[in-house]
Amino acid sequence: MIKILLLVSILSSGVQYSTEYKTMDECLKAKQEILEINPDGVSAYCITKSNKVITEFDRELDETSKRLTRTILSTFQSILTKVMLDIQREGL
């Protein structure tokens, strides 16, 4: 059985997400929904998943990438929260 992945890349931040689907039709439907929401800021691709054996290096690289992504998003959220609070204070 072939597994299908939907890869979504948010262009402004470089963050990528992937979701697994059982059929290509399901993936293409999800892709279309995502592109209808934000056609300019997102790229989405449906690809077949490889049966490649994942090595320890691949796992470590994937975990490092996930940690880095979480750190960047957390930092961005903190900065954005501070900016929004500063804007609110100035308006009072």
N, C-alpha and C positions, 0 to 999 in steps of 0.2 A: 504494500500500500504506500502510495506517495503522500507525503505530508507537505503542506503548503504553508509558507510563512508570509505574513504581511509585514513589511518593513516600513515604518513611518519615521521620517526625519523632519524635525522642526528646524527650518532653515536659519532662523534668527539666533538660535542657541547652539545648534549643532547636535542636539540631543536626538538619539534614535531609540525607537521602541519596536519590538517585534511581537507578533501574536501568531499562534499556530491555528490553522484551519484544516478540516478534513478534506474539503473539496476546493477546487479552483473557483467555482462559482460563488461559494461563500466568501472567499477572500476578495474577489472582484467586487462583490456587493459592498463589503465593508470599506474597501478602498474608495469606491464611489461616494459613499456617505461621508467619509473623512474629507475628501476633496471638495464636496459641496459645502461643507462647513467653513473651510478656510483654503480656497484654491491658491492663494498667493504665498502663504507662509509655510506650506507643508509639501513634502514629496512623499509619495507612497508607491510601493512596488510589491507585487505578488510574485514569489519565487518558490520553486520546489526545494524542499529540505534535503540536504545530502545525508547519506548514511555513514558519513565519515566518523571514524573512531576519534573521540575527543581525548586528547592527551592531557597530562597534568599541567603542562605549560598553557594549553588552551583554556583550561579551567581557571588557572591563576590570572591569566590575562583578562578573562571575562569578569572575574571578581574585582580585579583592580579597576577595570573600566566602570563597573557598577558603582563602586565606592567613590570614584572620582566624580561621576555624574551626580550622585547624591550630595556630595560635598559642594559642588558648584551650584546646584539648585538650592540647597539650603542657604548658602552664602548670598545668592541672588535674592532669595525670599527675605532674608534678614535686612539686606540693604533696601529693598523695595518697601518693607514695613517701616523702616526708619524714615525714609523719604516721605512716605504718606503721612506719618505722624507729624513730621516737621511742617508739612503743608497744612495739615489741620490746625496746628498751633498758630501758624501765621495768620490763618483766616479768623481766629477768635479775637 
